[in-house]
Amino acid sequence: MIKGLHALGLAIVLGMPTVGTLAAQPDNVASSGRVEVVLANEHRKDLQEIKKEFAEAGLTNLHVQFMKVGKPPTNIGLGPSVTAERARTAIRMAKKYNREVTILLPERLFPDHYVAIASSSFDDSVEYPVSVEQLRELENPALTTEQFRALYRRLTPADQPPVKKGRVF
């Protein structure tokens, strides 16, 4: 362990990147951040078609999972650096394949360019309900990325936890 710490310290002093460090991405290059999607089992037969549609929409680096039974959650989570265009595309795809979007997950839970559609990894302590009108605001193509991000943060405020729907243990 001491040797590992020494090596890390030396790498920091010499300015060498450590393993797992992300390279800077040029501003004009679209992100290929991970897109995690959970779909109803009824879509399993169309997986290749769905992957193609997501890729054509610019949502590459796709990982799809299927529910064994039931319908997936109607939530979406966007990392803090997801562009407005990419976010609107993710919302459109979530609505197409999972009926609707009724819950936003706060950006603080995700890596920069990460998109989660129908994640079951979170409970109601971080699920912010979103109305149809609020979602329509987010989908407005006139919003810049900065305006989109500000609206998304306003709808998922870190200093105001959402009202819990279930029991608290």
Backbone as CSV, one residue per row, in Angstrom:
resi,resn,N_x,N_y,N_z,CA_x,CA_y,CA_z,C_x,C_y,C_z
1,MET,0.828,-1.180,0.000,0.000,0.000,0.000,0.878,1.251,0.000
2,ILE,1.938,1.246,0.775,2.845,2.397,0.851,3.462,2.665,-0.521
3,LYS,3.860,1.584,-1.220,4.443,1.765,-2.551,3.438,2.402,-3.499
4,GLY,2.168,1.985,-3.398,1.118,2.546,-4.247,0.924,4.026,-3.980
5,LEU,0.973,4.417,-2.708,0.837,5.830,-2.353,2.027,6.637,-2.852
6,HIS,3.212,6.047,-2.747,4.403,6.727,-3.255,4.297,6.938,-4.770
7,ALA,3.852,5.915,-5.478,3.714,6.014,-6.935,2.683,7.074,-7.297
8,LEU,1.560,7.127,-6.568,0.532,8.130,-6.808,1.083,9.520,-6.540
9,GLY,1.793,9.681,-5.438,2.399,10.977,-5.111,3.377,11.430,-6.174
10,LEU,4.203,10.507,-6.669,5.161,10.824,-7.715,4.445,11.233,-9.003
11,ALA,3.382,10.511,-9.333,2.618,10.838,-10.544,2.011,12.233,-10.426
12,ILE,1.524,12.584,-9.256,0.942,13.908,-9.051,2.014,14.984,-9.165
13,VAL,3.154,14.777,-8.520,4.244,15.756,-8.555,4.755,15.956,-9.975
14,LEU,4.874,14.865,-10.741,5.391,14.952,-12.097,4.319,15.356,-13.116
15,GLY,3.085,15.459,-12.657,2.009,15.856,-13.558,1.574,14.757,-14.505
16,MET,1.839,13.519,-14.154,1.455,12.407,-15.012,0.032,11.990,-14.668
17,PRO,-0.791,11.697,-15.684,-2.147,11.244,-15.375,-2.111,9.860,-14.741
18,THR,-2.994,9.642,-13.795,-3.077,8.330,-13.168,-4.076,7.478,-13.925
19,VAL,-4.078,6.198,-13.675,-5.006,5.293,-14.330,-6.422,5.719,-13.990
20,GLY,-7.283,5.739,-14.994,-8.674,6.097,-14.766,-8.945,7.579,-14.936
21,THR,-7.934,8.381,-15.168,-8.143,9.798,-15.384,-8.743,9.994,-16.763
22,LEU,-9.804,10.813,-16.842,-10.441,11.063,-18.110,-9.696,12.147,-18.868
23,ALA,-9.526,11.920,-20.133,-8.888,12.930,-20.979,-9.870,14.052,-21.244
24,ALA,-9.345,15.247,-21.412,-10.202,16.378,-21.731,-10.816,16.148,-23.105
25,GLN,-12.073,16.551,-23.241,-12.767,16.371,-24.501,-12.889,17.716,-25.187
26,PRO,-12.527,17.802,-26.467,-12.658,19.071,-27.176,-14.106,19.552,-27.166
27,ASP,-14.305,20.870,-27.152,-15.640,21.450,-27.076,-16.533,21.076,-28.249
28,ASN,-15.946,20.910,-29.433,-16.754,20.674,-30.618,-17.044,19.196,-30.877
29,VAL,-16.701,18.321,-29.960,-16.923,16.892,-30.133,-18.091,16.465,-29.248
30,ALA,-19.053,15.767,-29.853,-20.210,15.297,-29.094,-19.774,14.247,-28.077
31,SER,-20.417,14.271,-26.937,-20.096,13.323,-25.881,-20.582,11.931,-26.250
32,SER,-19.830,10.953,-25.839,-20.285,9.578,-26.002,-20.494,8.968,-24.625
33,GLY,-20.922,9.789,-23.682,-21.176,9.318,-22.333,-22.162,8.164,-22.327
34,ARG,-22.057,7.371,-21.316,-22.873,6.163,-21.179,-24.361,6.500,-21.151
35,VAL,-25.161,5.682,-21.823,-26.617,5.794,-21.796,-27.147,4.460,-21.295
36,GLU,-27.728,4.472,-20.104,-28.307,3.261,-19.497,-29.817,3.334,-19.634
37,VAL,-30.415,2.291,-20.204,-31.851,2.279,-20.447,-32.435,0.968,-19.936
38,VAL,-33.553,1.073,-19.247,-34.308,-0.109,-18.845,-35.634,-0.052,-19.596
39,LEU,-35.958,-1.151,-20.278,-37.174,-1.210,-21.080,-38.057,-2.366,-20.622
40,ALA,-39.338,-2.278,-20.964,-40.255,-3.379,-20.702,-39.834,-4.574,-21.555
41,ASN,-40.097,-5.762,-21.056,-39.694,-6.989,-21.742,-40.294,-7.090,-23.144
42,GLU,-41.414,-6.449,-23.371,-42.059,-6.493,-24.688,-41.170,-5.934,-25.800
43,HIS,-40.180,-5.112,-25.442,-39.278,-4.514,-26.426,-38.060,-5.395,-26.736
44,ARG,-37.896,-6.487,-26.009,-36.716,-7.337,-26.177,-36.527,-7.797,-27.623
45,LYS,-37.606,-8.130,-28.266,-37.535,-8.634,-29.647,-37.040,-7.575,-30.621
46,ASP,-37.119,-6.310,-30.236,-36.723,-5.204,-31.111,-35.384,-4.587,-30.718
47,LEU,-34.571,-5.301,-29.959,-33.344,-4.727,-29.406,-32.435,-4.113,-30.475
48,GLN,-32.176,-4.830,-31.544,-31.260,-4.308,-32.565,-31.813,-3.038,-33.215
49,GLU,-33.092,-3.023,-33.450,-33.752,-1.849,-34.016,-33.671,-0.658,-33.039
50,ILE,-33.874,-0.933,-31.763,-33.814,0.109,-30.731,-32.398,0.665,-30.628
51,LYS,-31.404,-0.212,-30.611,-30.007,0.249,-30.559,-29.689,1.148,-31.748
52,LYS,-30.162,0.747,-32.913,-29.925,1.541,-34.123,-30.597,2.906,-33.999
53,GLU,-31.823,2.922,-33.514,-32.553,4.188,-33.368,-31.859,5.124,-32.374
54,PHE,-31.411,4.584,-31.252,-30.689,5.397,-30.273,-29.401,5.950,-30.886
55,ALA,-28.672,5.104,-31.612,-27.414,5.538,-32.235,-27.668,6.630,-33.269
56,GLU,-28.694,6.450,-34.090,-29.030,7.462,-35.100,-29.446,8.782,-34.454
57,ALA,-29.985,8.707,-33.248,-30.400,9.906,-32.519,-29.221,10.547,-31.777
58,GLY,-28.044,9.911,-31.859,-26.861,10.465,-31.212,-26.604,9.942,-29.811
59,LEU,-27.388,8.969,-29.383,-27.201,8.382,-28.053,-26.462,7.053,-28.216
60,THR,-25.151,7.161,-28.309,-24.308,5.983,-28.487,-23.843,5.508,-27.117
61,ASN,-22.980,4.528,-27.084,-22.499,3.927,-25.834,-23.698,3.494,-24.992
62,LEU,-24.602,2.784,-25.638,-25.892,2.388,-25.066,-25.791,1.044,-24.357
63,HIS,-26.389,0.979,-23.179,-26.511,-0.274,-22.439,-27.990,-0.456,-22.119
64,VAL,-28.584,-1.524,-22.631,-30.019,-1.768,-22.461,-30.237,-2.965,-21.557
65,GLN,-31.165,-2.803,-20.636,-31.615,-3.905,-19.788,-33.127,-4.021,-19.946
66,PHE,-33.656,-5.200,-19.666,-35.091,-5.411,-19.790,-35.679,-5.858,-18.453
67,MET,-36.860,-5.348,-18.156,-37.594,-5.789,-16.976,-38.068,-7.222,-17.247
68,LYS,-38.028,-8.049,-16.242,-38.552,-9.407,-16.413,-40.082,-9.368,-16.466
69,VAL,-40.658,-8.555,-15.591,-42.115,-8.360,-15.568,-42.398,-6.897,-15.248
70,GLY,-43.568,-6.465,-15.625,-43.983,-5.112,-15.290,-43.393,-4.051,-16.204
71,LYS,-43.625,-2.826,-15.808,-43.175,-1.667,-16.573,-42.032,-0.978,-15.840
72,PRO,-41.074,-0.437,-16.574,-39.949,0.260,-15.945,-40.385,1.578,-15.306
73,PRO,-39.574,2.098,-14.397,-39.875,3.404,-13.811,-39.908,4.472,-14.904
74,THR,-40.659,5.505,-14.669,-40.778,6.580,-15.661,-39.891,7.756,-15.273
75,ASN,-38.626,7.448,-14.990,-37.700,8.507,-14.583,-36.599,8.690,-15.624
76,ILE,-35.921,9.812,-15.482,-34.748,10.089,-16.301,-33.751,10.841,-15.434
77,GLY,-32.484,10.500,-15.606,-31.414,11.183,-14.890,-30.350,11.609,-15.886
78,LEU,-29.874,12.841,-15.737,-28.903,13.406,-16.667,-27.709,13.937,-15.907
79,GLY,-26.519,13.536,-16.317,-25.302,14.056,-15.708,-25.179,15.556,-15.937
80,PRO,-24.355,16.235,-15.155,-24.276,17.694,-15.194,-23.701,18.296,-16.471
81,SER,-23.138,17.496,-17.349,-22.580,18.041,-18.594,-23.311,17.560,-19.844
82,VAL,-24.450,16.910,-19.668,-25.235,16.465,-20.820,-25.782,17.705,-21.523
83,THR,-25.592,17.782,-22.832,-26.061,18.945,-23.580,-27.590,18.956,-23.650
84,ALA,-28.148,20.123,-23.939,-29.598,20.255,-24.055,-30.130,19.366,-25.184
85,GLU,-29.433,19.353,-26.301,-29.874,18.540,-27.439,-29.890,17.052,-27.076
86,ARG,-28.836,16.596,-26.441,-28.743,15.194,-26.032,-29.808,14.867,-24.986
87,ALA,-30.053,15.778,-24.069,-31.063,15.578,-23.030,-32.461,15.508,-23.643
88,ARG,-32.763,16.406,-24.573,-34.078,16.382,-25.222,-34.270,15.081,-25.999
89,THR,-33.208,14.607,-26.627,-33.281,13.334,-27.350,-33.558,12.197,-26.367
90,ALA,-32.885,12.201,-25.233,-33.101,11.162,-24.221,-34.537,11.207,-23.699
91,ILE,-35.063,12.393,-23.469,-36.455,12.529,-23.004,-37.406,11.970,-24.061
92,ARG,-37.169,12.311,-25.318,-38.024,11.822,-26.407,-38.002,10.293,-26.462
93,MET,-36.818,9.699,-26.352,-36.702,8.245,-26.403,-37.346,7.592,-25.176
94,ALA,-37.188,8.221,-24.020,-37.811,7.695,-22.803,-39.334,7.687,-22.951
95,LYS,-39.879,8.749,-23.502,-41.329,8.815,-23.697,-41.796,7.789,-24.729
96,LYS,-41.005,7.588,-25.746,-41.389,6.633,-26.791,-41.415,5.202,-26.264
97,TYR,-40.379,4.823,-25.530,-40.253,3.424,-25.120,-40.771,3.118,-23.716
98,ASN,-40.913,4.125,-22.877,-41.385,3.871,-21.503,-42.595,4.721,-21.139
99,ARG,-43.409,5.039,-22.110,-44.694,5.706,-21.929,-44.603,7.191,-21.653
100,GLU,-43.808,7.558,-20.664,-43.792,8.950,-20.213,-42.581,9.181,-19.323
101,VAL,-42.364,10.428,-18.975,-41.362,10.789,-17.975,-42.105,11.568,-16.899
102,THR,-42.103,11.032,-15.682,-42.808,11.689,-14.576,-41.880,12.032,-13.418
103,ILE,-40.625,11.584,-13.519,-39.670,11.781,-12.421,-38.324,12.194,-12.997
104,LEU,-37.713,13.200,-12.373,-36.352,13.597,-12.707,-35.440,13.179,-11.565
105,LEU,-34.283,12.672,-11.915,-33.258,12.336,-10.928,-32.187,13.423,-10.999
106,PRO,-31.716,13.909,-9.866,-30.789,15.047,-9.876,-29.431,14.723,-10.487
107,GLU,-28.875,15.720,-11.147,-27.597,15.556,-11.845,-26.465,15.171,-10.913
108,ARG,-26.561,15.535,-9.648,-25.471,15.249,-8.707,-25.247,13.751,-8.496
109,LEU,-26.183,12.925,-8.945,-26.066,11.475,-8.781,-25.275,10.802,-9.897
110,PHE,-24.946,11.547,-10.960,-24.413,10.925,-12.164,-23.093,11.534,-12.617
111,PRO,-22.288,10.748,-13.328,-21.087,11.303,-13.971,-21.495,12.348,-15.016
112,ASP,-20.543,13.138,-15.439,-20.801,14.292,-16.300,-21.715,14.050,-17.493
113,HIS,-21.420,13.079,-18.321,-22.142,12.902,-19.585,-23.110,11.718,-19.558
114,TYR,-23.442,11.247,-18.393,-24.242,10.041,-18.213,-25.732,10.327,-18.394
115,VAL,-26.422,9.394,-19.027,-27.876,9.465,-19.177,-28.464,8.168,-18.635
116,ALA,-29.448,8.279,-17.749,-30.149,7.105,-17.225,-31.624,7.243,-17.565
117,ILE,-32.155,6.244,-18.239,-33.577,6.211,-18.561,-34.170,5.011,-17.845
118,ALA,-35.123,5.273,-16.964,-35.835,4.230,-16.221,-34.933,3.493,-15.241
119,SER,-34.169,4.222,-14.479,-33.291,3.598,-13.496,-34.088,3.150,-12.270
120,SER,-33.786,1.943,-11.806,-34.424,1.454,-10.583,-33.439,1.495,-9.416
121,SER,-32.350,2.227,-9.583,-31.305,2.270,-8.564,-31.558,3.300,-7.462
122,PHE,-32.621,4.071,-7.580,-32.853,5.149,-6.625,-34.243,5.040,-6.024
123,ASP,-34.378,5.554,-4.804,-35.684,5.543,-4.160,-36.285,6.942,-4.179
124,ASP,-37.447,7.077,-3.521,-38.163,8.350,-3.589,-37.464,9.494,-2.855
125,SER,-36.360,9.216,-2.175,-35.645,10.295,-1.491,-34.879,11.189,-2.472
126,VAL,-34.745,10.749,-3.733,-34.072,11.557,-4.752,-34.892,11.653,-6.037
127,GLU,-36.158,11.285,-5.976,-37.015,11.338,-7.158,-37.864,12.608,-7.113
128,TYR,-37.657,13.484,-8.080,-38.392,14.740,-8.149,-39.498,14.613,-9.196
129,PRO,-40.761,14.690,-8.773,-41.850,14.624,-9.750,-41.743,15.777,-10.742
130,VAL,-42.082,15.500,-11.995,-42.073,16.534,-13.025,-43.427,16.494,-13.734
131,SER,-44.033,17.668,-13.880,-45.338,17.752,-14.546,-45.155,17.749,-16.058
132,VAL,-46.244,17.559,-16.754,-46.223,17.590,-18.212,-45.753,18.963,-18.691
133,GLU,-46.201,20.018,-18.023,-45.815,21.380,-18.402,-44.315,21.606,-18.179
134,GLN,-43.807,21.140,-17.046,-42.372,21.289,-16.767,-41.532,20.507,-17.771
135,LEU,-41.986,19.317,-18.109,-41.269,18.505,-19.089,-41.287,19.198,-20.453
136,ARG,-42.416,19.796,-20.780,-42.518,20.535,-22.045,-41.510,21.681,-22.070
137,GLU,-41.323,22.340,-20.927,-40.315,23.407,-20.834,-38.920,22.852,-21.139
138,LEU,-38.593,21.699,-20.543,-37.290,21.083,-20.776,-37.107,20.688,-22.244
139,GLU,-38.185,20.325,-22.895,-38.120,19.885,-24.290,-38.060,21.047,-25.285
140,ASN,-38.167,22.258,-24.808,-38.167,23.427,-25.675,-36.845,23.511,-26.441
141,PRO,-36.884,23.403,-27.779,-35.646,23.422,-28.563,-34.929,24.774,-28.547
142,ALA,-35.606,25.813,-28.089,-34.972,27.131,-28.037,-34.018,27.267,-26.847
143,LEU,-34.111,26.353,-25.872,-33.235,26.430,-24.700,-31.797,26.089,-25.076
144,THR,-30.873,26.920,-24.649,-29.455,26.586,-24.788,-29.121,25.536,-23.734
145,THR,-27.945,24.958,-23.834,-27.529,23.983,-22.823,-27.497,24.634,-21.444
146,GLU,-26.996,25.851,-21.343,-26.924,26.541,-20.049,-28.326,26.763,-19.477
147,GLN,-29.281,27.174,-20.334,-30.652,27.392,-19.879,-31.306,26.070,-19.478
148,PHE,-31.062,25.035,-20.274,-31.601,23.713,-19.952,-31.077,23.245,-18.604
149,ARG,-29.759,23.347,-18.408,-29.144,22.873,-17.161,-29.696,23.655,-15.967
150,ALA,-29.859,24.959,-16.118,-30.396,25.781,-15.021,-31.824,25.351,-14.682
151,LEU,-32.638,25.099,-15.685,-34.008,24.650,-15.455,-34.014,23.274,-14.797
152,TYR,-33.185,22.372,-15.276,-33.110,21.018,-14.703,-32.701,21.091,-13.232
153,ARG,-31.721,21.933,-12.922,-31.295,22.087,-11.514,-32.402,22.715,-10.671
154,ARG,-33.158,23.640,-11.248,-34.272,24.262,-10.513,-35.353,23.218,-10.204
155,LEU,-35.565,22.283,-11.112,-36.579,21.242,-10.917,-36.100,20.111,-9.998
156,THR,-34.796,20.035,-9.756,-34.221,18.996,-8.884,-33.269,19.651,-7.875
157,PRO,-33.780,20.550,-7.037,-32.893,21.334,-6.163,-32.202,20.489,-5.090
158,ALA,-30.897,20.660,-4.986,-30.103,19.899,-4.014,-30.464,20.262,-2.578
159,ASP,-30.898,21.493,-2.363,-31.193,21.940,-1.001,-32.627,21.648,-0.570
160,GLN,-33.442,21.074,-1.452,-34.824,20.734,-1.121,-35.104,19.298,-1.539
161,PRO,-35.038,18.378,-0.595,-35.331,16.993,-0.962,-36.798,16.867,-1.394
162,PRO,-37.073,15.946,-2.302,-38.464,15.764,-2.757,-39.330,15.226,-1.632
163,VAL,-40.621,15.442,-1.761,-41.580,14.906,-0.799,-41.600,13.396,-0.966
164,LYS,-41.401,12.690,0.123,-41.362,11.224,0.068,-42.769,10.684,-0.119
165,LYS,-42.870,9.684,-0.998,-44.154,9.094,-1.297,-44.432,7.854,-0.437
166,GLY,-43.382,7.143,-0.112,-43.535,5.875,0.591,-43.278,6.012,2.070
167,ARG,-43.147,4.868,2.706,-42.853,4.864,4.136,-41.384,5.144,4.376
168,VAL,-41.108,5.748,5.492,-39.724,6.010,5.887,-39.402,5.103,7.055
169,PHE,-38.349,4.350,6.947,-37.975,3.408,8.006,-36.858,3.976,8.840
